[in-house]
Amino acid sequence: MTLVLPLHQIEPPYGSRVGGKCLALAEMERRGIPVPETLCISAEAYERYVSVTGLRERILLELSRKSFDDMRWEELWDASLRIRNIFLRTPIPGDLATVLSEALEARFRGQPVAVRSSAPGEDSDTVSFAGLHESFVNVTGIEDILERIRLVWASLWSDAALLYRRDLGLDVRNSTMAVVVQEMVIGDRSGVAFSRNPNDNSQAAIESVHGLNQGLVDGTVEPDQWIVDRATGEVVSHVSASRDQILVPEIEGVRLKPLPEEVALRPPLTSEEVKTVFDTVQRLEAVFGQPQDVEWTWGASGLVVLQSRPITTLTSEDPEDERRWYLSLRRSFDNLQSLREKIEGDLIPGMIKEANVLAAQTVDGLSDEELAAEIDRREEIYERWVDVYWDQFIPFAHGIRLFGQVYNDALHPDDPYAFMDLLAGTEMASLARNRALEKMATMIRDDAQLADALLDGLADDNPELDGAFMGQVNDFVHRFGDLSCAITGGARCDQTPDTLIKILLEMARHPPADVRRTPRDVEAMREEYLDQFEGEERAWAAELLDLARSSYQLRDDDNVYLGRIEAQVLAAVDEGRRRLKSRGVEGADAFSGEDVARALRDSDFVPDASSEEDAGDFMVRARQLVGQPAGPGVAQGPARIILSQADLKKFTHNEVLICDAVDPNMTFVVPLASAVVERRGGMLIHGAIIAREYGLPCVTGVPDATSLIRTGDLVTVDGYLGIVTLRERSEASADRSRTPQEAGSDEAGSDEAGFEEARTGGR
């Protein structure tokens, strides 16, 4: 098949090679409906590109690190990022580039164009990939057009597109991509229209903005909306927008600017123009035999249809269907800026205030009925903030992704995660806590008498523990908790600060762990990044970096804020458990908050007990485990499996932290670790972020990591390739996995030996 086709050469049988968008444009042109001058780059061009360059195999390798069905959304982000970077660094082969260039030059010489996806099957009767693949507007010059074609090809593997294909049961290995290259129609009004309103079959819906359509599509410009009766063509309602911004073309790309007041006072469409749009979309419904979702613009010659696709919906009766929520994660720069203002100015202060109010309310004096009501109330407050976390905080993490895409597009780095180093050093609650720990560990290193006193045990009447050190300990517990609580923000779960002291003693045996990057390193990276832009673009690039740093900070801090509220729920639940235990209620320690509240109200209530079968000790041991590379570097050390908060007390220097997921309340042991391995995946989960701050190799998304690896196993962690290699445990390393009861007899001795080594030069 020809690699480049004008619309008049496209016939219905070509659909599997040119995609629904090209096919629809060709049909509209045949019917005399105004569409832009268009060329279709067939899927054959994509197939030739990925075959000749070897990209096909590299893509499949990235998607085969673990079962595709088991990949979390964070892991899809990472896989997509790595694949996109491969495309960025792989030019179109010369012969293919020549064919495409000659066709584009002949049709669009010197003209700005729009470059859009047209993946076969993306706009069918049952599925729509609207918004999942890349599109670019106002692109000029053959080289730039070819680069955008490559990025549209890469977007076949975007995280959102991968998730959508997985949920629809589509085979990603057979995915391919055609591309639409259209004459850029500079409309002064644009919009979308639904020939049948998805919310009411008797109506049509029309939305319109002043300027280009991209502002409406990505949510940065609020549209006017008209609802039209399908039977009569009469306008049922018109909702006016604020009309304060407009998206306009620049020399390259587009720019958002204030809408002139005289234009803002009038709707984008007159009543006659609303009727023209309505008539057009009804005609398109008749042409294609089903309701249509139409994108259009109003240029100098009148209404021009940019694309038309069947109306489908992402709504599913399946409560596990997360596609609509996942699409909400993809935010524009302006949308993220607004979200940041809301989070920093309203939501975070609100969470802090809520946690402080709850902390000030004592629960021990409440009656059983009052305590049950308070547990219910606190859990309701917590769940409300959990909803905020998912609806607001998680989408804000897209600020990191957006910055990463801009950085990689500008610099084409070897390491697709290089941009994360530019975010390093951002102030985070976990790092502030670790600095406070290091300050106390330094006091122990520098004071042998203090170290001896701590090794002898913390006694209330020990005068050597008075003064500055205990002041630091008490201040730390007040700010961060005593490290014994499983919930981030819990102040004190043990009666003594033994967990905190044990961690400090272990830290004090070794030199302090420093973050990897110096301010000079970060500043050099910042200048290299900003030097890729000029004028207003440079200012925008700096704003994007600042936004990404805020997003990066919140990605770690959000659970700390949420944990402070959760800790207050736990405080009320623990009071209820204490009362139930004092009355002889068996198993009260394991009651959920809901069960505690019910038991306080009803003395006869007994929760259903569930039991799990013992899987036994036998398990096939793998020698090499594959996950997602999330922190560069290679390190080796004995494994320490963390299954509970109590396991953190056993962590020693140079061990490899192996866990389900590092939550912010666990990150105080990261400075002691030689590497981090997590079952959950993604470079934006907390463990990966903190590991990169300390320059530690990190592999995430390792299935069954905490069961296939055992404490004491010697493991090698390759953060470049995302591979964890297991070696046979030695007697010395196996000794590390003994129970506290088995090892208790020599714990104190090993503590003293460690400090003796430090004092005699072991540092």
C-alpha angles and dihedrals in degrees: 000000000000111000095219122039132182114219096256090062095053116100128184094259088062092069095104090057104037102032133230097289095057092042092052093048090051091051092048091051090052090052093051096250110147111253130160123268101274143188122192120215101208125228087250088074090055092047091051091048096052093041098049094043096044091240093131093067093043091052092050090048091055091050093046099061087102137349106306090220090058097051114116122222091259090056091049088055090054097045090048092049093052093046092048090052090053089055091048091054097043114078121208107266114259100251093047091045090052093053092048094043094051093050093046093046092051093052106031107024107168093348124124113242142188117235115205139170124254105178112181108255094014095112104037134137092273108027136044127189092194109159095004099097128055125266128180130198134201096021116164131188130038096256092052092046091052090050091052090049088055091050091050088052089050091052088067081080098044114138092246093049091048092050091048093050091047094051091048091049093242119157105245091198089069095047118124138168139225121188134220117215110190136181106258108249108202101212123184090208127031140168153140128262134195114209086207120032107238087219098048124022092204092063142060123218127215127186125186142175135186111258129007124000098235091080090059095043096051094042099245095115121049113227133218110242132211125190112204129194106240094210099050104019089231120144108248096186143351122205114196121217127219089255098201102133139046133192113226135177121260130194085279122012125342138294135208114228138165115282112240111253095237090055094043091059093067131058117252091245134043119222090259091052091049087056091049092053091046093050091048096052092045089053090050090052088055092047095052097033097235140062114292138215104212131192114201144162135204109232134172091284096046134257116006123185112222097185143340128203136171115270111252130163134226090209113116134182087222107099089207092060104112099171096108091048091046092054088054089064092069104087134172122236093256092047090051091049090055091046090051092054090051094047098045097036101038119006102046094045087047092053092047091049092048092050092048093049091050092046091054092055112086117210104190093086096053123106118245092259092047092047091050090051091048091052090052091047094049093047089051090051091048094049090050090056091045087058089051089050092056097038099043114010099046094049088050088063085073085079087076092048094047091050091047091053093049091046094049093045090053100042106022092212123196089233110058088204096052090108089066089069089061088059092050117112093038109145111259134172092239092054092046089054092048091051090053089051091049091051090057092043089054090053088055093047091052097045117058092182091055091048091052091049092052092048089052090056137264110283126179091224096047105117092194089070096055124097131030099359096051088045088057091047093050092046090050093050090049093051103034110011128249094285092245096098122094089210119076107241097028105136103204130359097159124057091234132036091246094132091051093047093049091052091047092051091052092048092048092058091067139045114273118274111239129201111258103239127063120213088253091057092051092045091052090051090048093054092046089052096046092046088069089070136058137204116338090358090061091053090049091049090053091050090050091052090051090049091050091052090052089048090048092051093049091048087068101029099048094080091047091058092043091046092058089061092043089052090059090052088052092049091058093043092049090052088053092048090050091054093047092049091050087057093052098257106161119228094011091140089067096047117119119234090258091051092048091053092049092047091051090054096041120035090195095056115116119180120232110263119222124196131199123214115245107251090203128230097280117105132150106249117223119211096208128031123194125212141142120303105238105157125028123239141064124253139164131207146125114294123246113196113210112202100149141015089261090063091064091069089063095054114121135189118289096012120136111245109229117182147136091256134336107240121194091261090062100049094092089082094051093088087060094050128094092205142350128233122182135182091216115072140223140082090244098059115107098254093053092048094051093042090056090048089059095038093245124153109251133189120184135181095046107157114231091358093154094051101038091049122054131201108271097028112133107236136181116213118203107192092181096061099024095241130139115197121198124210129191111277117248123221089257094052093041088056088064091066095060117120119259088251091055094046099035096095094066103030094100092046092053090050091055093045091052093053092045089056091049092051093050098051104288089128 
